[in-house]
Every structure is written in structure tokens, then in C-alpha cells.
Amino acid sequence: MEEVRSMDATPQRPEGGRVVDAALTQIDLKRFIDDLKEESTWKESDRNSITVHKSDNFVMVLIGLHENAELKPHNAKGILSLQVLKGTIDFILEDKKVEMEKGNVVVLHENIFHSIKGREESFLLLSIANTGDEK
């Protein structure tokens, strides 16, 4: 029997029960973007996000940023890829800034500090693969 994992209900998303891990996880990014834009978090702050897949070694998060929203320097405990689905952003490492637009993807090894700034309203798909290496 296949194991299916769902997200619990939260005050922001009281319906709960959203499947985030199964043998086949279907993800409708357009619908999730529309949903994010309807939530109070999007309307009241500079960003919103939702986990669309989460298993032991892999996570995918849809991130929405308003113009000039900034994710301060941080790192990931796995190899990450970041794809711009809509808009334009700056992906910033200590000594390098990559201007990204719809269709662009970066891949970054684990534990490298980076930040992100929305140049306009933007939506991003972040994927992080846990390599199992503890450093």
C-alpha cells in the first residue's frame, strides 16, 4: 500500500489535507499561484509561499514575491534549484548577482549563503534535495 502524506490544516489554510507526497504528486502551479495571491499573507506582506511537495529527501516550495521583496542571506542544507516562473529577480551570492527572468534556473550547492530580491512581482519554484551529507 502506497504511503500518502498530506499537510495539516493551518489558520492560513484551514482546509488541510493537501497531498504533498505520494507515489505520484500532481502539482498545479498556476492554481497555487492564484491561491497564494488570494491569501491575506500575500495582501498584507511582501511575500507568500506554499510547500507543494515534501518527502524525506526532497522539498519543493512555491514562493511569491512582491516588487522589492527581499529574502535576506540564508543557506540551504541541500542542493537547491530555483526556477523563475513569472517576473524577474536578483539572485545574489556574496560576490555575484544573477539577474533572472521567467524560464531561468540556477542550481546551488548546499550551505552557500545567498539572497533573493524581487525586481517585480515574481513567482519562483524552489527545490531542495537533501544529499545526506552532514557538514
C-alpha atoms as a printed R data frame, in Angstrom:
    type eleno elety resid chain resno      x      y       z
1   ATOM     1    CA   MET     A     1  0.000  0.000   0.000
2   ATOM     2    CA   GLU     A     2  1.370  3.385  -1.004
3   ATOM     3    CA   GLU     A     3  2.050  5.978   1.675
4   ATOM     4    CA   VAL     A     4  0.450  9.372   1.101
5   ATOM     5    CA   ARG     A     5  1.421 12.420   3.151
6   ATOM     6    CA   SER     A     6 -0.840 15.434   3.482
7   ATOM     7    CA   MET     A     7 -0.423 18.850   5.074
8   ATOM     8    CA   ASP     A     8 -2.404 19.533   8.225
9   ATOM     9    CA   ALA     A     9 -4.865 22.387   8.416
10  ATOM    10    CA   THR     A    10 -3.461 25.763   9.486
11  ATOM    11    CA   PRO     A    11 -5.160 29.087  10.244
12  ATOM    12    CA   GLN     A    12 -3.994 30.318   6.830
13  ATOM    13    CA   ARG     A    13 -5.101 27.137   5.031
14  ATOM    14    CA   PRO     A    14 -7.918 25.639   7.131
15  ATOM    15    CA   GLU     A    15 -8.967 23.076   4.514
16  ATOM    16    CA   GLY     A    16 -5.796 21.000   5.148
17  ATOM    17    CA   GLY     A    17 -5.474 17.590   3.518
18  ATOM    18    CA   ARG     A    18 -3.335 18.857   0.606
19  ATOM    19    CA   VAL     A    19 -1.238 15.912  -0.669
20  ATOM    20    CA   VAL     A    20  2.469 16.760  -0.554
21  ATOM    21    CA   ASP     A    21  3.976 13.301  -1.004
22  ATOM    22    CA   ALA     A    22  2.706 10.231  -2.829
23  ATOM    23    CA   ALA     A    23  3.989  7.819  -5.453
24  ATOM    24    CA   LEU     A    24  2.732 10.450  -7.911
25  ATOM    25    CA   THR     A    25  2.236 14.001  -6.654
26  ATOM    26    CA   GLN     A    26  0.408 16.260  -9.098
27  ATOM    27    CA   ILE     A    27  1.195 19.968  -8.719
28  ATOM    28    CA   ASP     A    28 -0.896 22.642 -10.454
29  ATOM    29    CA   LEU     A    29  1.429 25.655 -10.172
30  ATOM    30    CA   LYS     A    30 -0.994 28.063 -11.834
31  ATOM    31    CA   ARG     A    31 -3.698 27.188  -9.318
32  ATOM    32    CA   PHE     A    32 -1.259 27.515  -6.410
33  ATOM    33    CA   ILE     A    33 -0.125 30.946  -7.658
34  ATOM    34    CA   ASP     A    34 -3.756 32.048  -7.893
35  ATOM    35    CA   ASP     A    35 -4.400 30.680  -4.377
36  ATOM    36    CA   LEU     A    36 -1.338 32.429  -2.909
37  ATOM    37    CA   LYS     A    37 -2.436 35.753  -4.355
38  ATOM    38    CA   GLU     A    38 -5.839 35.400  -2.656
39  ATOM    39    CA   GLU     A    39 -4.430 34.764   0.811
40  ATOM    40    CA   SER     A    40 -4.167 37.512   3.433
41  ATOM    41    CA   THR     A    41 -0.423 36.904   3.804
42  ATOM    42    CA   TRP     A    42  0.112 37.980   0.171
43  ATOM    43    CA   LYS     A    43 -2.131 41.007   0.590
44  ATOM    44    CA   GLU     A    44 -0.585 42.121   3.899
45  ATOM    45    CA   SER     A    45  3.122 41.367   3.461
46  ATOM    46    CA   ASP     A    46  5.796 41.363   0.782
47  ATOM    47    CA   ARG     A    47  5.695 37.599   0.085
48  ATOM    48    CA   ASN     A    48  3.859 34.307   0.451
49  ATOM    49    CA   SER     A    49  4.817 30.675  -0.067
50  ATOM    50    CA   ILE     A    50  3.430 27.172  -0.003
51  ATOM    51    CA   THR     A    51  5.112 23.778   0.196
52  ATOM    52    CA   VAL     A    52  3.913 21.790  -2.816
53  ATOM    53    CA   HIS     A    53  5.963 18.620  -2.231
54  ATOM    54    CA   LYS     A    54  7.754 17.323   0.847
55  ATOM    55    CA   SER     A    55  9.405 13.963   1.294
56  ATOM    56    CA   ASP     A    56 12.319 12.832   3.448
57  ATOM    57    CA   ASN     A    57 14.966 13.894   0.912
58  ATOM    58    CA   PHE     A    58 13.235 16.402  -1.378
59  ATOM    59    CA   VAL     A    59 11.119 19.516  -0.928
60  ATOM    60    CA   MET     A    60  9.503 21.923  -3.402
61  ATOM    61    CA   VAL     A    61  8.217 25.344  -2.365
62  ATOM    62    CA   LEU     A    62  6.343 27.868  -4.484
63  ATOM    63    CA   ILE     A    63  7.411 31.391  -3.456
64  ATOM    64    CA   GLY     A    64  5.688 34.617  -4.426
65  ATOM    65    CA   LEU     A    65  7.500 37.941  -4.008
66  ATOM    66    CA   HIS     A    66  6.161 41.443  -4.418
67  ATOM    67    CA   GLU     A    67  8.335 44.033  -6.148
68  ATOM    68    CA   ASN     A    68 11.380 44.840  -3.949
69  ATOM    69    CA   ALA     A    69 10.663 41.971  -1.534
70  ATOM    70    CA   GLU     A    70 13.903 40.529  -0.252
71  ATOM    71    CA   LEU     A    71 14.841 37.175   1.236
72  ATOM    72    CA   LYS     A    72 17.803 38.034   3.458
73  ATOM    73    CA   PRO     A    73 21.016 35.976   3.208
74  ATOM    74    CA   HIS     A    74 20.407 32.336   4.101
75  ATOM    75    CA   ASN     A    75 21.613 28.890   3.065
76  ATOM    76    CA   ALA     A    76 20.081 25.506   2.315
77  ATOM    77    CA   LYS     A    77 21.007 22.145   3.793
78  ATOM    78    CA   GLY     A    78 20.919 20.518   0.379
79  ATOM    79    CA   ILE     A    79 21.445 21.178  -3.297
80  ATOM    80    CA   LEU     A    80 18.859 23.673  -4.471
81  ATOM    81    CA   SER     A    81 17.424 24.744  -7.765
82  ATOM    82    CA   LEU     A    82 15.435 27.919  -8.215
83  ATOM    83    CA   GLN     A    83 13.292 28.476 -11.303
84  ATOM    84    CA   VAL     A    84 11.591 31.752 -12.141
85  ATOM    85    CA   LEU     A    85  8.015 31.027 -13.226
86  ATOM    86    CA   LYS     A    86  6.909 34.654 -13.529
87  ATOM    87    CA   GLY     A    87  8.624 38.034 -13.154
88  ATOM    88    CA   THR     A    88 12.266 38.943 -12.597
89  ATOM    89    CA   ILE     A    89 14.560 38.638  -9.583
90  ATOM    90    CA   ASP     A    90 18.133 39.165  -8.499
91  ATOM    91    CA   PHE     A    91 19.786 36.020  -7.109
92  ATOM    92    CA   ILE     A    92 22.715 37.285  -5.061
93  ATOM    93    CA   LEU     A    93 25.798 35.494  -3.779
94  ATOM    94    CA   GLU     A    94 28.490 37.307  -1.799
95  ATOM    95    CA   ASP     A    95 30.394 38.361  -4.902
96  ATOM    96    CA   LYS     A    96 27.932 37.776  -7.744
97  ATOM    97    CA   LYS     A    97 24.468 38.920  -8.759
98  ATOM    98    CA   VAL     A    98 22.492 36.920 -11.311
99  ATOM    99    CA   GLU     A    99 19.532 38.694 -12.911
100 ATOM   100    CA   MET     A   100 16.881 36.069 -13.598
101 ATOM   101    CA   GLU     A   101 13.635 36.138 -15.561
102 ATOM   102    CA   LYS     A   102 10.873 33.692 -16.465
103 ATOM   103    CA   GLY     A   103 12.374 30.401 -17.610
104 ATOM   104    CA   ASN     A   104 15.759 30.912 -15.913
105 ATOM   105    CA   VAL     A   105 17.076 28.371 -13.404
106 ATOM   106    CA   VAL     A   106 20.041 28.378 -11.041
107 ATOM   107    CA   VAL     A   107 21.449 25.398  -9.169
108 ATOM   108    CA   LEU     A   108 23.428 25.973  -5.996
109 ATOM   109    CA   HIS     A   109 25.357 23.535  -3.856
110 ATOM   110    CA   GLU     A   110 24.429 23.204  -0.194
111 ATOM   111    CA   ASN     A   111 25.452 25.610   2.551
112 ATOM   112    CA   ILE     A   112 26.206 28.549   0.217
113 ATOM   113    CA   PHE     A   113 24.754 31.799   1.513
114 ATOM   114    CA   HIS     A   114 22.570 33.681  -0.949
115 ATOM   115    CA   SER     A   115 19.753 36.203  -1.013
116 ATOM   116    CA   ILE     A   116 16.917 36.967  -3.411
117 ATOM   117    CA   LYS     A   117 15.288 40.258  -4.343
118 ATOM   118    CA   GLY     A   118 12.152 40.647  -6.444
119 ATOM   119    CA   ARG     A   119 12.640 43.182  -9.232
120 ATOM   120    CA   GLU     A   120  8.888 42.993  -9.865
121 ATOM   121    CA   GLU     A   121  6.071 40.700  -8.728
122 ATOM   122    CA   SER     A   122  7.613 37.264  -9.184
123 ATOM   123    CA   PHE     A   123  6.859 33.602  -8.550
124 ATOM   124    CA   LEU     A   124  9.622 31.041  -8.029
125 ATOM   125    CA   LEU     A   125  9.812 27.291  -7.696
126 ATOM   126    CA   LEU     A   126 12.413 26.287  -5.131
127 ATOM   127    CA   SER     A   127 13.533 22.645  -4.992
128 ATOM   128    CA   ILE     A   128 15.937 21.323  -2.369
129 ATOM   129    CA   ALA     A   129 17.443 17.835  -2.489
130 ATOM   130    CA   ASN     A   130 18.951 16.574   0.748
131 ATOM   131    CA   THR     A   131 22.251 14.958  -0.117
132 ATOM   132    CA   GLY     A   132 22.520 13.216   3.246
133 ATOM   133    CA   ASP     A   133 25.931 14.798   3.826
134 ATOM   134    CA   GLU     A   134 26.152 16.268   7.318
135 ATOM   135    CA   LYS     A   135 28.693 19.070   7.432
